[in-house]
Amino acid sequence: MDITADTPLNELAATRERLSQAWQKNKPDYHQRRADLVRLRDAFRARITGMDAAVRADFGHRSQHENLLSEAMIVLAEIDHALGHLRRWMRPRRAAVGWRFWPASAQIRPEPVGVVGILSPWNYPVNLALVPLVSAIAAGNHVYLKPSEHAPHTSVWMRQLLADVFPADRVAVALGGPEVGSAFAGLPFDHLLFTGSTAVGRKVMAAAAPNLTPVTLELGGKAPAIVCPDYPLDRAAARIATGKWFNAGQTCIGVDYVLIDAARRDAFVEAMKAELRSRYGDFNAPRDYTRIINDGQFARLRGYVDDARTRGLTVIEPVTPDLDAAARQRNAQDRLFPPTLVLDPPRDAEVMRHEIFGPILPIVSYRTLDEAIAQVQSLERPLALYPFSGDNANIEKILANTLSGGVTVNDTLLHFGAHDLPFGGIGPSGIGAIHGRTGFDTFSKLLPVFRQRRMAASDLLKPPYSGAIDKMVRWLAK
């Protein structure tokens, strides 16, 4: 097989069927699952240098340290977490039956479902493919993976990695563009995971519906940071800058906009400008700043800024204020999009109508915390929320009056890396959750098993319902 070739459409169904038949003949037990994860960990660790090169080739440039943190560290930690807990996760879980069914007993048995399909995105092309694959393998399934066509070098690297670790009838990788992705989503998987935009998520769900395929959708949305009046501005600016400009903002849980008390808005802007200058200097080919993935995404982001300027909004580029036209042209050719602040955009501005998914940060001032919460409530439920306050009453008020996929208090992004926390959205930001035991359970059938004893009161519950039986039924129904 040509490891770089796109997958013909007519091979997709046959490959899924091969994976399914192999799974039915030999469902992975504990020893096989563990051995698979150990091999994957060892092979992945040995190829981190190649992974880094592939990801940087796809982006044009991405910080090596960001690759190590967001791709290598997260994947290896997820594998180690699964290895450390796998035996316990696989054990049947006791369940109560209630006194009415005494002396029966019950348990919940995590059973593998079969073949799991994974449609992974381009922004973290290794992490968001292999983390769910780890969960699916830990749960005893076979996997068919379709990575994004927008990260072709990484997709080929990953196909080679998985081909070397797993037999072809246990894990397979499909490559190709939208036609392959659409056909892939329509296969009769036993579970399908998609990570990407809300718009494409709707299409994936529609494609899966004819087969009644269970779906988990990890989508996005406009993740807000709410900075309360008591929280130090310098610390808020530093932590929000990390949550916004990591991977040049191409992060589904990245900070999409900041809500700041009006009295401190200008001071917060100055703190953010200082933070960006300290990180990226004069923005002359910055080594630690990621490029935008492709020309289409660059043009989309440029359109948001152009819209803001046309509206007369204040647009600030803290690290590129003095670049001449030639330097700006070189940056555009390199897809080097500068960190950009947009002050108090209205709700109908492009930067507030869409998930930004890039290095543009709207800063929106509010008069009261209730007003800030109302702003969050007026938009679709986001994948992440970041409240900043040293007053627990403020934090609890925000948490009680908003709902999001996940929350990090007084920081950003970090809840994604906590393996015992479920990761997933709600409504337009996603359906279902993965990571750690949650991911194991997502790709399992939690099979309820009720065990009856040799002698049981239910033997008496049959017509005619009269005398003592009548009294028993009426007593049980109280």
N, C-alpha and C positions, 0 to 999 in steps of 0.2 A: 504494500500500500504506500502511495505517495503521501508522506506525512503532512505536506503543505497543501494538498488538493482539497477543493471544496467537495462536500458530500453530495452525490447525485440524489435528486429527490426520490427516485425510485428505490433507493437503498434504505431510506429512513425506516419504513415500516418493517422491513426484513430484519434490520438490526435490532429494533425494539423487540421483535418476536424472538430473535435468538437469545437476547438477554433474559426474556421471560421464561423461555423453555429451560434454559440453564439454571435459572433460579428455582424453578419447580422441581428439577431433578436433584438439586443439592442446595437447600436453603442454608445459608451461612450460620454456623454455630459460633459459640463464644470464641473458640480457638482460631477459627478462620478470620473472624472479624478483627480480633486482636492482631493476628499476624499481618493482615492487610494494612491496618493502621500503622504498625511498626515499620513495614516496608515503605509506606508512603512517607512517613516522617523521615526516615533515613535518606530516601532518594531526594526528597524536597530539600533537606538540609544540605546535601551535597551539591545541589544545583542552584543555590541562591544567586551566585554570580551571574549565571545564565539568565535567571529570572529577571534580575535587575537590568541587564542589558536589553532584554526583550521589551520590558515595560518602557524603558527610556526611549527605545526606538519607536514605539507606538505614539508616545506623547511628543516626540521631538526632543524633549528633555524633561526629566523629572528628578527631583532631589533623591539621591541614593539613600539618604537617611529616612526620607518619607517612605521609600519603597521598603526599607528594612522594618520600619515601625508598622506600617499599615498592611503590608502584604506578608512578609516573612514572620514577624513576631506573632501576629494574630493567628496565622494558620498553624504554626508550630504549637502555640499555646492551646489552640482548640483541639489539636490531636492529643496533646499530653493530657488535657482535661478529660477527654473521652476515654483514653487508656486508663486513667486513674479511677474512673467511676463506672466503667462499662459493666463489670460483673454485677454491681448493685443495681444499675439501671435495668438490667435484663431480668432480675428476679421478679417473680409474681408478687404483687402487692396485696396485702390483706385488705379486705373490705367488709364492713359490718352489714349484716342483713336485717337487723332489728329484731326485737323480741317476738314479734308476731310470726316470724319464720323459724324460730328456734325449734330444733337444734341444728338447722342447716348452717352452712358456711359459704363464704364467697371470696373470690380473689379477682384481681385485674392482671391479665397477662399481656405484656408488651410483645406483640407479634409483628414480624416484618410484613410489609404489604406487597412487595414484588419489585417492580421496576419504577424507579423515581426519575423523572425528567427534570433537568435543571437548565433554565435559561438565564445566563449570567450577563452582567453589563460590562461596559468598558472602563468605568471610572476607577474601580479597584478590581482589575480583571482577574487577579489571582485569588485574593481574599474572598470575593463574593462568588467565586466558583467553587473553591475548595472547602471553605467552611461548611456550606450545606452538604457537600459531598461527604465530608467526614461524618456528619450526623446521619446521613442516609446509610453509609457503610456500617457505622456503629449499630444502627437499628436492624441490620441484617438484610439490606436490600441490594439489588444491582442498580447501576446508575447509567443514564444516558445524558451527557452534558452537551449543551450547545452554547459556547461562548460567543461574545459579541464580535461581529465582523469589523467593528471599529478599532479593535486591538489585535490585528492579525498576527504580529510577531509573538505576542504573548499567547495567543490561541494555539499557534503551532508548537511553542515551547511546552504548553500544558498538555497538548495531545501526545507529544513524545514522552513526557513524564509519566502520564497515566498508562500509556501503552507499555512502558517498561515495568510498571509496578503491578498492573492487574492483567489477568487474562482478558482476551477480547470479548468473551461472553459474560464478563462480570462488570466491566466499565468500558463504555465506548464514548467517543467524542465526535460530534458532527460539526463541520465547518461550513460557512456560507453566509449569504446575505439575507435580506428580508424574506425572500421566497422560501429559503430553507427554514428560517425561524418560524414562519407562519405554518408551514407543513409540520414542523416539529411540534408546535403547540397543539396541533390537531390529532396527534397520536394518542392511542388509548392507554395512557400511563396509569399506574396505580396511585401516583401522586405527582403533581407538577408544581415546581417552584419557579416563579419569575421574579427577578429583581430589575427594576428600571422605572420608567416614567409612568405616571398615572394613565396617560392617554394610551400607551402601548399595553399597559396592564388590562385595560378594558377589552382590547382586542384579544389578548391571550385568554382571558376568562371566557369570552365568546367562543373562541376556537375549542376550548376544553369542554364547553357545555354539552355538545352532542354526545360525548362519551361519558358524561357525568363524572369527569375526572376531578377528584378533590384538588383544589388549588391553594397554594400559599403565595400571596402577592406582597413583595417588599417594594413599596413605591416611594413617594417623597412628599413634597409639599413645602410650605413656607414656614420653616422652623424659626420661631422668634426667640430672642434673648430679651428678658425684661430686667432692666437695671433699676432697682429700688433706690430711693433718695439717700438711704443710709450707707450704701455700698461704696467702697473706695474706687474712684474713677480709674486710677492707674492700674489697679489689679483687674478691674473689669475689662479695660481696654486690652490688656495683655492676653487674658484668657479668651476673650471674644476674637481677637486677632488670630489666635491659633485655630479656633473653631471655624473661622471664616476662610483664611487663606491657606490652610493645609490643603495640598493638592490643587492650589489655585481656586479653591471654592467648589471644585467638582466633587462634592460629597453630599450624599442624600440627606445626611443628618447635620450638614454644615449650617451655621447660623445664616439665615436668609435675610433677616432685618433685626434692628435693635430698637427697642422702646426705652427711652431715657427721659427722666423728669426734665421738664422744659427749662427750669432754672439752671441746669447743669449741662444742657446740650452742647453749647459752644466749648465748654471745658472738656467734655468727653471727646469732641472732635479733635481738639488739640492733643489730648492724650493718645488718641488713635493715630494721629499723624506722626507723633513722636515714636510710637511703637513701630509703625511701618518703616520709618526711616532707619531705625536701629536694626531692623531685620534685613532690609533689602537695599539700603544705601542709595546710590544714584541710579539704580536699576539698569546698569550697564551689563547686559548678559548675566543676570544673577544666577549663581550656581544652585542656590537652594530654593528656587521658585519654579514651579511646574508650568509647562506650556499648556495651552488649550488643545484638546485632543485632535480637532480637525478644523478646516476652514469654515464649515457650516456652523459649528458651535461658536467660533470666533465672530462670525458675522451676526449671529443672533444676539450675542452679548453687546456688540457694537451698536446694534439697533436699539437696545434698551437705553444705552447712554445717549445716543442721538435723540431719542424721544425725550429724555430728561432735559437735555439742553434746549430742545425746541420749545418745551414748556416754560423755559426760563428758570428752572430749578438750579440750585447751587450744586455744582458737580466739582469734586475735589480729587485730584490725583496726587497724593502727598509725595510720591517718590519720582514723579516725572513732570514737575511743573515747567521745566525749562528746556525740554526736548524740542529740537527743531523738526521740521517736516520730514527730513531725510531719516532721522533717528526713529521717528514714529513709523515711517514706512518700513524700516528694517524690522522693528518690533512686530508689526503686523505680518510681515512675511514669515517671521519665526513663530507666529501665534503666541507672542508674549504680551498678554493683556495685563495692564497695570492694575494694582489695587485702587479701587475707585469708591469714593463716598458720595452718596446722593442724599441731600438734606431735605427732610420733611416732604417726600413725594406724596401726592394725593392718591387715593385708592385706585383711580383709573389710570395711573401711570403704568407703563409697561413693567417697571421693576416691582410693582406691587400686584400686578395682575397675574404674574407667572412665577413659578419656582425659578430662581435665578440660575443656580447651578454654575456659578462662576464667581469671579473675584470682585463683584459689585456689591456694596453694602449700603442699603438704605438706612438712614438714622432718623427715627420718627420720635418727636417729642410728645409728652403727655403731661396733663396737669395733675391728675390724681391716679392712684394705682387702679381704682375702679375703671377709669377711662382706658388705661392700658389693657386691662383684662378684657374689656368690651371689644377692643380692637382685635385681640386674639380670637375672641368668640365669634366675631363677624366673618372670619375666614374659615376655610375648611380645616378640619382637624389635622394638625401637622404630624410628621413622623417623630419630631423631637421638640422639646421645650427646655429653655435654659433660664430659670429664675436666679437672680443675684440679689441676695440680701443677707445681712447678719441678724435680722430679726425673724425668728421662726414664725411669728404670727403672719408676717408678709408672705413667707414661703407657703404656709398652709393655706392662706387665702387664695394664692395663685393656683395651687394644686387642687383646691376644692372647687374652683370655678372655671377650670379649663380641662381639656382631655386631649392627650397626645399619645403617640406611640411609645415614647419613653422620655425620661427626664434626667438631666444632670443638674444638680443644684450647685451654684457658685463655681461652675466650670462648664466646659463644653466637650462633647463627643465621647466622654469616657465611659458612659454606660454601655456603649457598644462593645467594649473590651471586657466587660465583667461577665464571665461565662455562665454564671448562675442566674443572670437576669435575662428574661425572654426579650428578644429583639423582634419588633414588628409594629406595624401601624394599625390604624383604625379607619375604616371607611375609605376615603380617597387616598389616604396614606398607606393603606395596606390591609391585608386579611391574613390572620394567622401569625405565627411567630416561630423563630428558630433560635439557635445557639444552645450549647450545653444540653442539659436534660430536656429542655423544651424542644430543641431540634430533634433529639432522639424520639420523643413522644410524637412530634409532628409527623415523622416518617414511619411511625408504628401504628398498628391497630391496637388500641388499648381494649383488649378482649375481656368482657365481663364473663366470669364463670361462676355459676351457682351450683353448689353441691348439696344434694339432699341426702339425709341419713336413711338407714334402713327402716326405722320407725319414725313417722312424722305425723303431726296433727292434720296435715293436708289430706291424709288418707281418709279422714272422716268427713271432709267437706264435699259432699255429693248429695244429689237428690235421693230421697225426698228431704227437703229442709224443714224438719219438724222436730218437736221435742227439744232434746239437748242440743242438737245441731242448730236449730233455729236460735236458741239462746247464745250459742257460741258465736254465730255469725254476727248477731246484733252487738255482742260484747266487743268483738274485734273491730267493728265499724265505728265504735265510739271515739 
